[in-house]
Amino acid sequence: GMATSLHDAFEEYNVTLDSALVSACTSLCGNFGLDPGRLAAEWEAFAMGKRTMDIEALGEFSAKLSKLKRSVPTSRPQFQTKGGFPLAVTKDTLHQVDARKRPREGDGAAFGTPAAAASRSGAAAQASSPLTTGPSAHYVERKEPGRVESALNAELGIRADVDVIEVDVSEWKAAQGIGRHMWERLEDKALALDRRTHALGLEICASAGIDEPVNVLRPSVEEITAVGRIICDSEGKINPQSVFLETTRASSAGVRIKLELADVPDFVIFRGQVIVVRGTNSRGNAISVREVFTAAPRPPPSPATDGARVLVASGPYTTDDSLTYEPMRDLLAAASRHTAHAILLLGPFVDDAHPSVRDGLLPGYTYEQFFRSKVLGMLHEWLAAQRKNGRTPPTIILAPSPSDMHAHPTFPQGPLDTRGSRSLADPSLISVRNPATFSIG
């Protein structure tokens, strides 16, 4: 009901509602024609994370909504939404308006309501709807469906189980106080970056077979190991005289120390690069570098190594004349036949270039509801069927695309909400950021 929707919408902004606040918010939704998600977003913009929600604050919030509803700037053309809020028409949105314009038939008008669309009603519209019409004959009658074109490391064995770990998530969760996507505090970002740098430095040390990093603040005539990120103390191109190493907090409290590279015969470095160096630090303010280590390559797989079978696909997962997502259904059937350990699905899932999506022919759905019903619904049902048949379902990894109508259009993008129609999560269905780094194996 409305109360549940309000709780879910405000939880995304870390706001908890009691019964009195739910009643007040329900009234605001009715008075201003807002859905719970829009109301929560308007509140977040009003409070900016600094106001605590109470009845008094909601009174001020209501006054602001009333003022916003009455304000209609005249500097550019406007449309009125259902709730009375002005929607500005800008250069970026005119193409969406033009996409809905079609010439009338026979009356000579330049633009107007399509005659075919106006005549549709009832069962006729339902019968011809892309939501119920199957894919075109070109897709159904395609030659050699499901043919395997190539396989990477086909000679490897297949292991029994596979873990999927999103590296970005594990690193960001390590920092305390992490908030919503793109709302992280600066100190949390710095801490996550520092931990990632130190972890990668330890991997480089292990791969090269050298000692772990020590504190560079202590002068030493013996050769030491230091880890950190490359920075430059001057503007312009980096050069051997301006290279500094920003160490990690765990190894050297994050201090910056100059690198003297005259004794290194060959090296390639760039700003921000994570490296490990070996050298002497006799004065405590500069490292005379002997060796530079920049990577920790993994050994190539051997025939005796058990591999993982990963299925990778990119959207859109339906044809231009249909929204039944039959190609995705066929993909899941292939995953069952080939016993995939993990399935990586790259967006778009609700493609902004699909004719029906572009023209707004999704009756009864918002873009988020359509994604949850059609895409997530199919994935949840398939995972449940795998368990019912006694199989261990693979991990399905979703990655959004800037072309997804239901996802935030900025880049980088946050993970998608993978809860199904009943707001229930499935441990085998996860989403990652775009871009993201994750490990399978």
N, C-alpha and C positions, 0 to 999 in steps of 0.2 A: 503494500500500500504506500501511500504518500509518506507516512512516518518512516518506513524502511528506506525509501528512496532518499529522504532527507538525511537520515543517519549515514547512509553510504556516501552521499555527495559531500557532506561536511567532514567525514573521516579522512577524505583525501587531503584536506587542509589541516588535519590534526585538531579538529574542533569537535567536541563531544556535546551533544544536545540532550537536555533533560526534557521532561514532558511539557513544561511551560514554554520552553524555547521551540519545541516541535510545533506546538499550537500556534505560536507567533509566526514562525516561518511558513506554516501552511497558509495563514492569512495573507502573508506577503506574496506568496506564489499566486494566490487567487486574485489579489488586488492589482498586481502588475503583470499578470499573464506570463510568469516565468516558470520554467521547470526547475526541479531541485538542483540540477547541475549548474544552470545559469545563475540561480540565486546564490549558490555557494561561491561561484567565481566572482560575482559582484561583491559579496561580503569580503572575500579575500583582498580584492582591490581596495575596498573601503578601509579595512582594518590594517592591511600591510603587515600582518603578523604581530602587531603591537597592541591591539585592543583585545580585551577579553569579552567574549560574547555574553551579554546579559540583556535584560529587558530594556534598560535605559539605552544601551548601545544600539539595540535594534530600533528604538524610536528615532535615533539620529540617522540610522541607516535607511529607515523608511522615508524620512524627509529628503535624504539625498536621492533616493529612487524617484520620488515625486518630482524633484527639480530636474532630474535627468530626463524624465518622461516629457516634461513641458518644454525642454530646450530643443529647438529645431533650428540649427544654424542654416543660414541662407546662402552661404558661400558656394555650395555645390548641391546638385540635385539629391533628393532624399526619397526613400521609401519608408513606409511605416510598417513595423512588424505587428504581430498579433497583439502583443502587450502594449503597443503604442510607442515603443522605443524607436528612435530614428535610426535608419540604416543608411549610411552614406554610400553613394555610388561613386567610386573612384575609378581611375584608369585600370587598376588591377582587377576590378570586379565587372567591368563592362563586358568582357568577353563571356562571362557567365550569363549575363542578360541576353547578349546577342545569340548565344547558343540555343535559347528558347524561342527565338523569333523565326517564324516561317511565313512565306507568302500565302495569302488566301487564294482559294481556287475560284476563279471566275469573276471576282468582284473588282479586280484591278488594284486592290490595296497593296501597298508595299509589304506590310507586315501585319500579322494578326494571329489569332488562335488557329492552329491547324484544324482543317475541317474534319479530317479523319479522327483526330483525337477528341474533338467535340462530339462526334456522333457515337463514340463508344459508351457503352453503359452495361451494367450488370454482368451477366454471364459472358457476353461477347468480349468485354474488356478483360475479364478473368481468364478466358480461354486463350487470348493472345498475349497475355502478360509474360514478360521474360522471366518472372519469378516461377512460373509453372511450365513454360515451354522448354523442352529439352534442347540439347545442342544441335547444331546444324548437321546435315548429312555429310558435309566435308569432314567433320570430326569423327562422326560415328563410323564412316566408311574408309577411314585412313588406312593406309597399307602398313602391315607389320607393326601393329601397336605393341608397345612394351619391349621392343627389341633392344638388347644391350649393345651399345655401340663400342664401349671400351670399359675396362675395369682396371683400377689402380691397385698394384700389388696383389693380383689375383692368385698368386702362388702361396700367399700366406694362409695359415689356418684361421679359424674363427673361434674367438674366445666365447666363454659361456655368458659372461655379463660384462657390461660396460658402464662406467660412471661418466656423467657429463657435469663438468664444473665450469661455471662462468668466472673467468679470472677477474674481470672487472668487478663483479658483484662481491667476490670474496675480499678483494682489496678495499673497496669502498666501505664495506661493513666493518672492516677493521678499525676505521676511524669513528670516534664517538660523535654522536649528534648529527649524523647524516640526515638530511631532509629530503624533500622531493627533488625530482630531476630538474636541474638547472637552478635550484634554490639552495645548493650547498654553500656552506660558509667557506670563506677563503682559507681559513686555517685548516678546515677539514680536507679541502682539496690538496693543500700543501702536505698534510700528513699522509694522505693516500699516495701521493706522488713519491714521497720519501720512502715509504714502505715498499712500494713497487721497485724503486731504484735499488734499495738494499737487497731485496729478494733476488733481483736479476744479477746483482753483483756477486752474490754468494753462488749462484748457478755458474757464472763465468769462472769463478775461482775453482769450483769443483771440476768443471770441464777441463780447465788448464792444469789441474793438479798442483795448485799453489796454495800457500797459507791464506787463511781468512784475513780480512782487513784489520788494521790496528789503528790506534789513535794517532793522527798526524800532528797533534799538538805537542807531542813529546819528541824532542830532537833525538836522532839515532844515526850512528855511523854505519849500522848494519842495514842490509837491504830489507825494506818493508813492503807491505801490500796496502794499497789505498783504493777505495771505491767511491764513485760519485758520478755527477753529471758535468759535462763540459760546458763552461760559460766563458764569455769574453769580457775583458775589462774595458773595451773601447767599442765605438760605433764602427760600422762598416764590416768588411770581410775579416774573418778570423785569420790570425797569423801566429807563427810559433812564439812570438814575443808577448802575446796577449792572452795566452791560454791559462785558465784557472780551472781547478777542480772543486766543485761544490760537493763536499762529502755528505754522507748520510748522518742522521742524528744518532743512530745506534753505534756507528763506528767512531765518529769524530765530532759529535755535537753539531753537525751541519756547517762547520767552518769552511771558508774558501781559502785554498792554498794555491800558489803559483806552480805551474808545471814547466820545468826546464827540459825541452825535448831535443836539445842539440845532439845527444848521444843516441837517439833512436834513428836507425837508418831509414826506415820506411813506416809511414803511418797515414791513415786517413781518418779524420775526425770532423765532427760538426757540432754546432750548438745544440745543447740538450741531450747529446748522446750519453748513454750510460757506459762507462768504461771501468776497467781495473788496470792499475799501473803498478809496476814494481820498480823501486829505486831507493835512493838514500835521502834522508832528511836531516842533514847534519846541523843546520841552523834553526830548524823548526818553523821556517816561513816559506820554504820552497822545496819541492821534491825534484831531485835530479833523476829523471826517468831513464830506466834501462830497457824496459819492455812495456808494451801496451797490448792489452787484451780487450777485444770489443764484442765477442760473440761466444755463445755456448751452444754450438751445433749439436743436435741430437744424432746419435748413430743411426745409420740407415737400417731399415728392418731386414731381418734375415729370414730365410724360409722356415726356421724353427720358431719364429715369433708368431704368436696368435694375434690376428688383426681384428679390426672392428668393421662391420658393414654399415656404412653411413649413406643414406639417401639424401641428396640435395636437390631442391627444386626452387624455381623462381616464378613469382606470379606474373600476370594475373592467372587465377586458377579456374577460369570459366571463359567461354567463347563470347564474342561480341553480340551474338543474337540470343544469349541465354544467361540466366543468373542462377541456374540450378547447381553449378559447381560440379558437374560430372567429371571434368578432368582431375579435380582433387580427389574425388571418389575413386577413380581409376588409379591414381597415385598411391592411395592408401591400400588398395588391393594388391598393387605391386610390392608394397612394403611387407604385406603379409606373405606373399609368395617367396620373397627373397630373404625373409627373416631379418629385417633391418634392426640394428641395435640403436640407431639414432636417426631421426629424420629432421633435417634442417630446411625450414620453409621460409624463404625470403619474400618480402612483400613485392608489389602491392597485393593486398587481399580484397580491398574494395577500391578498385582502380578508378582514378578520376578521369581516365580517358575512355572508360566503358560508356557506350552511347546511352544506356539506360540510367547509369549513375550521373553522367554529365547533364542529362535532361531532367533529372529529378523524378524519374519514374520508379520510385520505391514507395508505393502507397502504404501508409501505416507504419513506416519505419523511419527512425533516424539512422544516420550512418553507423553509429555505435551499436544500435539495436540490430541492424542488419548484419554487422560483423559477428555479433554474439550469437544471433540465431542461426545464420547460414554457415559460417565458417567454424566458429567454436563449437556450435551444436554438433556438427558433423564429426569434429575431432574428438569431442567427449564421448559421443556414441561409439565411435570406432575403438577407442581405448577401453570402454566398458565391455564391448563385445570380445576384445582380445582376452580380457581377464575371465569372462564368462566361459570361454572356450579352453581355459586352463593354460593360456600362454602368458608369458611375461611381456607386457607391452613395451615398445621402445620409448625412449625419451623424445618428445617432439619439441623442437626449438623454433620459436617464431621470432623473426626479425622484421621490424616495420620498414616501410619505404616512404620517402617524401611524397610519393604519389598516392598514398593511402588517404582516403577521405575521412576515415575515422580516427586517424593518428594526428598528432601535432605536426604541423608542416615545417617547423624549424629543424635545423640540423646543427648539432647532433640531436637524435630523437631518444626519448625515454622508452622503456619497455612497455609492451601492450598489456592490458588487463586480460588475463586468460581465464577468468572465471566464466562458467557457463551461464545458461539462462536462469538457473536457480541460485546464482551467485556462489556456486561451489567451486573450489579449486581442485585440480587434479595434479598430484605430484609428478606425473609423467608428462605434463604439459607446462612448459616454461617459456618465458620471453626474455630476450636480451635487448640491450640498447643497440642503436645504430649510429656509429660503428661500435663493435664489441669484440672482445677477445675471450674465447672460452676453450676449454680443453675437453677432448673426448678420448677416453681410454682409461 
